Amino acid sequence: MDTYPKDWKQKLNQIINGIDTPLGRAFDIALICSILISCFLIIIDSIAEIHATLGGTILLLQNFFLLIFTIEYCLRLIVTTKKRDYLFSFYGIVDFIAIAPIYLSFFISFGSFLPIIRILRLFRLFSVFKMGRYIDESGALLKALRASKTKISVFLFTLLFIIIIVGALMYVIEGPEHGFVSIPESMYWAIVTISTVGYGDISPQTELGKFLASALMLVGYGIIAVPTGIITSELSYVSHKKEARSGQSCPICGHSKHAKGSQYCNQCGKKL
């Protein structure tokens, strides 16, 4: 009698967390479809015309998917042996946030922020697709960002100084009559210009102002490549360092810089 519940939980766990069985694959497919359809409904419901005509139907369908996600969350709690670890894990928090505010909305108004919370459910697809192992590779990118933080900081401070100086100059040159009503407003224009976005809601009218804007545009094109080059250089260094550290030494030529998991030497071809 004591083993039956354990067997039942084990089979349920294989369905929910496994993909090696037909029921497990069917569960994953159903969950993927439910998440995508739910997010699609949230997106189209933000269109005023669709909300006016199909708002009631969409709400009914959303409540249906809410029930499905609630049942799934409860089942995951049932089958997991370490409930606390699941509750405070990344996916456990995502699952909880995706459903809890919807129930709380009956008592507390979340306004337009609620759909954004429900779209967080998309993160569950990483788990369903078993993509967690790829997230580990982001460690190399994080190391590259940490290694280049000093250079990036200097770059950002330099960029800030340029924006402040040019913004102040444009405020003096153009003035409120041309839309540069304050230095912060002029700094906003400088940010839009140096990033090469160019909204066009504010533009210089005087010859001197156009000359300064042209110079800032040219600086902007050169600046775009700076952080990319810094991070790429550090990322390349981290990748080469990782490959060198993870490789085995060749018994013939002694070469040790092999990619992780290599079976043959990339210099002499000898089996490692």
Summary of the structure (lengths in Angstrom):
residues: 272
radius of gyration: 27.8
end to end distance: 52.8
largest distance: 89.7
contacts: 719
relative contact order: 0.06
helix: 74%
strand: 1%
